[in-house]
Amino acid sequence: MLRSGEMTFFDMMDFCAELGMDAVDLTGYYFSSYPEIPPNKELFALKRRALDLGLDIAWTGVRNNFVTPDVNIRNTDKELIKNWLEISSKLGATIMRVFTGRNKSEDFSKDEIKEWLVKDFKTCAKYGEELGVIVGLQNHDEFLFTSDEVIDIIKRVDSEWFGLILDCGSLPSDDPYKEIEKLAPYGNYWFVKEHVKTKDSTKVPADIVKIASIIKQSNFQGYVSFESLSEGDPKEIISDMFNTFKKAL
């Protein structure tokens, strides 16, 4: 709906406020100017509307690829991240989502590629520190597929300005909830989808009540986002997910 223009960010904020949410995500690539940065006038209008509705702007996000052998692409994406961290700061968002990217080269080992990944994330974390925005890796089962791999990268980057957006729907496993529990202590922000994935990446309906229980047990105090990737009315789906989650808490 955002891509087609059927819904604007303003419409989305109105919906979230009516539903009783506390905050919204303004993902970068749903701005019409992306990857170019939007004008301040547009940003500040969104910021003002959020204030009027009693909403925080919790995060933004970009698409990047740090696992490609093409150094030029990686450098361009670092500049993209730096620019959008500035946008995040202007909006008042405290965390911005980044990805690993998807590796399509067989010329390098996974360990070699992880070296690039850690180096680039360290650079981005320094940008985040300068602008007051945490760079949050969303585990997205594109290159890092297990909780242990994600934790390894977080520890190697070793910066309080680099964190984790814990995507509950992107941990393919025989027991995805165990994987979620492993990552829980590292989560700066949680991302709940209506599905989880089995070992072969088959999507199965998520146990929202169980996820809420894991979050509660981890003593997490931050924001939880909800995303639907299913066919149907997204407002109805998100409303059901949100209300189920609230009741579980």
C-alpha positions as CSV (number, residue, x, y, z in Angstrom):
1,M,0.0,0.0,0.0
2,L,2.9,2.3,0.7
3,R,4.6,1.4,-2.6
4,S,1.4,1.9,-4.6
5,G,0.6,5.2,-3.0
6,E,-2.7,3.8,-1.6
7,M,-1.3,4.6,1.9
8,T,1.0,7.4,3.0
9,F,3.2,7.5,6.1
10,F,0.6,10.0,7.5
11,D,-2.2,7.4,6.9
12,M,0.0,4.7,8.6
13,M,0.6,6.9,11.6
14,D,-3.2,7.6,11.9
15,F,-3.9,3.9,11.8
16,C,-1.2,3.1,14.5
17,A,-2.5,5.8,16.8
18,E,-6.1,4.5,16.4
19,L,-4.9,1.0,17.2
20,G,-3.2,2.2,20.4
21,M,0.4,1.8,19.4
22,D,3.2,3.8,20.9
23,A,5.5,4.3,17.9
24,V,5.9,3.8,14.1
25,D,8.7,2.7,11.8
26,L,9.5,4.9,8.8
27,T,11.5,2.6,6.7
28,G,13.8,4.5,4.3
29,Y,12.9,2.7,1.1
30,Y,9.2,3.7,1.4
31,F,10.1,7.4,1.0
32,S,9.5,8.4,-2.6
33,S,13.0,9.9,-2.9
34,Y,14.9,6.8,-1.8
35,P,17.8,6.2,-2.1
36,E,18.2,10.0,-2.2
37,I,17.4,11.7,1.1
38,P,14.0,13.4,1.5
39,P,13.9,17.2,2.1
40,N,13.7,18.5,5.6
41,K,10.2,19.9,5.0
42,E,8.9,16.3,4.5
43,L,10.8,14.9,7.5
44,F,9.7,17.6,9.9
45,A,6.1,17.3,8.7
46,L,6.2,13.6,9.6
47,K,7.9,14.4,12.9
48,R,5.2,17.0,13.8
49,R,2.4,14.7,12.9
50,A,3.8,12.0,15.1
51,L,4.0,14.4,18.0
52,D,0.3,15.4,17.4
53,L,-0.7,11.7,17.5
54,G,1.4,10.9,20.6
55,L,3.7,8.6,18.6
56,D,7.5,8.1,18.7
57,I,9.3,7.5,15.4
58,A,11.2,4.5,16.6
59,W,13.4,3.5,13.6
60,T,14.2,3.8,10.0
61,G,15.9,1.3,7.7
62,V,17.8,0.9,4.4
63,R,18.8,-1.9,2.1
64,N,22.5,-2.6,1.8
65,N,24.9,-5.4,0.7
66,F,28.1,-5.8,2.6
67,V,28.8,-9.4,1.4
68,T,29.4,-8.6,-2.3
69,P,33.0,-8.9,-3.6
70,D,32.4,-5.5,-5.3
71,V,34.1,-3.0,-3.1
72,N,32.5,-0.1,-5.0
73,I,29.0,-1.4,-4.0
74,R,30.0,-1.8,-0.4
75,N,31.5,1.7,-0.3
76,T,28.4,3.2,-1.9
77,D,26.2,1.4,0.6
78,K,28.3,2.7,3.5
79,E,27.7,6.3,2.2
80,L,24.0,5.4,1.9
81,I,23.9,4.3,5.5
82,K,25.7,7.4,6.7
83,N,23.2,9.7,4.9
84,W,20.2,7.8,6.3
85,L,21.6,7.8,9.8
86,E,21.5,11.6,9.5
87,I,17.9,11.3,8.4
88,S,17.2,9.0,11.3
89,S,18.7,11.5,13.7
90,K,16.6,14.3,12.3
91,L,13.4,12.2,12.8
92,G,14.4,11.4,16.3
93,A,14.7,7.6,15.6
94,T,17.2,5.9,17.9
95,I,18.0,2.9,15.7
96,M,18.3,2.3,12.0
97,R,18.1,-1.1,10.4
98,V,20.8,-2.5,8.1
99,F,21.2,-5.9,6.5
100,T,24.1,-8.2,5.6
101,G,23.1,-8.6,2.0
102,R,23.0,-11.8,0.0
103,N,26.2,-13.4,-1.1
104,K,26.2,-14.6,-4.7
105,S,29.9,-15.3,-5.1
106,E,31.6,-18.6,-4.8
107,D,35.1,-17.1,-5.0
108,F,35.5,-16.4,-1.3
109,S,34.9,-18.4,1.8
110,K,32.2,-17.4,4.3
111,D,34.9,-16.5,6.9
112,E,36.6,-14.2,4.4
113,I,33.3,-12.5,3.7
114,K,32.6,-12.1,7.4
115,E,35.8,-10.1,7.6
116,W,34.4,-7.6,5.1
117,L,31.1,-7.6,7.0
118,V,32.6,-6.8,10.4
119,K,34.9,-4.1,9.0
120,D,32.0,-2.3,7.3
121,F,29.7,-2.6,10.3
122,K,32.5,-1.1,12.5
123,T,32.6,1.9,10.1
124,C,28.9,2.3,10.2
125,A,28.8,2.0,14.0
126,K,31.2,5.0,14.1
127,Y,28.8,7.0,11.9
128,G,26.0,6.0,14.3
129,E,28.0,7.2,17.3
130,E,28.6,10.6,15.6
131,L,24.8,11.0,14.9
132,G,23.4,9.4,18.0
133,V,21.7,6.5,16.2
134,I,22.3,2.8,16.8
135,V,23.1,0.8,13.6
136,G,20.9,-2.3,14.1
137,L,21.5,-5.5,12.2
138,Q,18.3,-7.2,11.3
139,N,18.9,-11.0,11.1
140,H,17.3,-11.7,7.7
141,D,18.5,-15.2,6.8
142,E,20.3,-13.9,3.8
143,F,23.9,-14.7,4.9
144,L,23.7,-15.3,8.6
145,F,21.3,-18.1,9.3
146,T,21.7,-19.0,13.0
147,S,21.6,-17.1,16.2
148,D,25.2,-18.2,16.9
149,E,26.4,-16.6,13.6
150,V,24.5,-13.4,14.4
151,I,25.9,-13.2,18.0
152,D,29.5,-13.8,16.6
153,I,29.2,-10.8,14.3
154,I,27.8,-8.6,17.1
155,K,30.6,-9.5,19.4
156,R,33.3,-8.9,16.7
157,V,31.9,-5.5,15.8
158,D,32.0,-4.7,19.6
159,S,30.3,-1.3,19.7
160,E,27.5,0.0,21.8
161,W,26.4,1.8,18.6
162,F,25.9,-1.5,16.8
163,G,23.1,-3.7,17.8
164,L,20.4,-6.2,16.8
165,I,16.9,-5.9,15.4
166,L,15.7,-9.3,16.3
167,D,13.6,-10.6,13.4
168,C,11.5,-13.5,14.8
169,G,10.5,-14.6,11.3
170,S,14.0,-15.1,9.9
171,L,15.6,-17.8,12.0
172,P,15.1,-21.0,10.0
173,S,15.5,-23.9,12.5
174,D,14.0,-27.1,13.8
175,D,13.1,-24.9,16.9
176,P,13.0,-21.2,15.9
177,Y,11.8,-20.3,19.3
178,K,15.0,-21.6,20.8
179,E,16.9,-19.5,18.3
180,I,14.8,-16.5,19.3
181,E,15.6,-17.1,23.0
182,K,19.4,-17.3,22.3
183,L,19.2,-13.9,20.6
184,A,16.9,-12.3,23.1
185,P,19.7,-10.9,25.4
186,Y,21.2,-9.0,22.4
187,G,18.0,-7.5,21.0
188,N,17.8,-3.7,21.0
189,Y,14.5,-3.9,19.0
190,W,12.1,-6.7,18.2
191,F,10.5,-7.5,14.9
192,V,7.5,-9.8,15.0
193,K,6.1,-11.3,11.8
194,E,3.1,-13.6,11.5
195,H,5.3,-16.5,10.6
196,V,8.4,-18.3,11.8
197,K,10.6,-20.6,9.6
198,T,11.4,-24.2,9.8
199,K,14.9,-25.6,9.0
200,D,14.0,-25.8,5.3
201,S,12.7,-22.1,5.4
202,T,9.1,-23.2,5.2
203,K,6.9,-20.5,6.7
204,V,4.5,-21.6,9.5
205,P,2.2,-19.4,11.6
206,A,4.0,-17.8,14.5
207,D,3.0,-18.4,18.1
208,I,2.6,-14.8,19.0
209,V,1.8,-15.7,22.7
210,K,5.1,-17.6,22.9
211,I,7.1,-14.8,21.4
212,A,5.5,-12.3,23.8
213,S,6.5,-14.6,26.7
214,I,10.1,-14.8,25.5
215,I,10.2,-11.0,25.3
216,K,8.7,-10.6,28.7
217,Q,11.1,-13.1,30.3
218,S,14.1,-11.3,28.7
219,N,13.1,-8.0,30.6
220,F,13.1,-6.2,27.3
221,Q,11.9,-2.6,27.7
222,G,12.1,-1.3,24.2
223,Y,9.9,-1.3,21.1
224,V,8.4,-4.3,19.3
225,S,7.3,-3.9,15.6
226,F,4.8,-5.9,13.7
227,E,5.0,-6.8,10.0
228,S,2.7,-8.8,7.8
229,L,3.9,-10.4,4.6
230,S,0.6,-12.3,3.9
231,E,-2.1,-11.7,1.4
232,G,-5.2,-10.0,2.8
233,D,-6.0,-6.7,4.5
234,P,-2.8,-5.6,6.3
235,K,-4.7,-3.5,8.8
236,E,-6.8,-6.5,9.9
237,I,-3.7,-8.7,10.1
238,I,-1.7,-6.2,12.1
239,S,-4.6,-5.4,14.4
240,D,-5.0,-9.1,15.2
241,M,-1.3,-9.6,15.8
242,F,-1.0,-6.5,18.0
243,N,-4.1,-7.3,20.1
244,T,-3.0,-11.0,20.6
245,F,0.5,-9.7,21.6
246,K,-0.9,-7.2,24.1
247,K,-3.2,-9.8,25.7
248,A,-0.3,-12.2,26.1
249,L,1.7,-9.5,28.0
